[in-house]
Amino acid sequence: FYDPFWSQYGLFGLAGINLLRIFNIPFYAFNEGWIPVAIKNTAIIEFSLSVIFLVVAGFVSLRKVILLRHHMKEIDMHEHNAL
C-alpha cells in the first residue's frame, strides 16, 4: 500500500527533520560534555544515513504511487470500454 501523502510529504518531511537533527543533537550533546567526539561523529553518520534512506524511500514510494495511478486509469479505461 503506497499512500500519496506519505510519498509526497511524509517521508521527505521526516528526512528534513533528521537533517536538522544532525546539526542539533550531536553538537549540543558534545558541547555540553555529555558524549565524546567518537559518539558525536557516529551520531552524525547515522543521522546522515537515515536522511539518505528516507529520501530514497520517498522517491521509490512516489514512483510506485505514480505507477499505481497509471495502472488504475488503465483498468478504469478497460472497464469503461467493455461496457
N, C-alpha and C positions, 0 to 999 in steps of 0.2 A: 504494500500500500504506500503510495507516494503522495503526500499531501502538498498541494501547490503552495500553501502558506509557508510551511516549514522549508520547502525547497527554495523559495524566493527570498524569504526574510529570516526565518528562524535559524538556520544553520550559519548564514553569513553574519547574523547578529551575535550568535554565540562565538564565532571566530573573532569578531570585533571586541567583544568583552574579554576574551582570552588575550588578545593583542594588548589591550590596556593593562591587563594583569601582569604582563611581562615587565612593564615599567613601574609597577606599583608594589606588588607584594615582595618579590625577591630583594629589591633595592631597599625598601623600608626595613625589612627584617634584618638585612645585612648592616644597614646604618645604625640600627638600634643595638647591634651586637648579639642578636638572637641566633644567627646562623653564621657559619664560616663561609669563605669565598667559594669553596668547592660546592657547597649546598646551593648557594646563590646561582652559580653557573649551571648546575644540574636543573634547578627550577626553571631558569630561563630557557634551557634547551627543551625541557618537557613542555612548557607553555608554547614554545615556537612550533614544536611538532603537533601539538593539539590544534593550533591555528591552521597549519598546513592540512591536516587531516579533515578538519571541519570544512575548509574551503573546497577541497576535493570532493567530500561527501555532498556539499551543496551543489556543485556542478554535475555530479553523477545523478543526484536526485532530480535536479532541474531538467536534465536531458531525458530522464525516464518519464517525467510528467509530460513533457512535450511529445514524446513518442506515444504515450498512452492517450493523450488527447487526439493525436492524428489517427490512431487506431480506432478510437471511439467514433470519430467522424466517419471513417470508412464503414464501420459497422452500421451506423445510422443511415448512410447513403445506400448500402446494400439492402437494408430492411425496407427503406422507402421505395427503392426501385422494384423490390419484389412484390410490393402491394400493387 
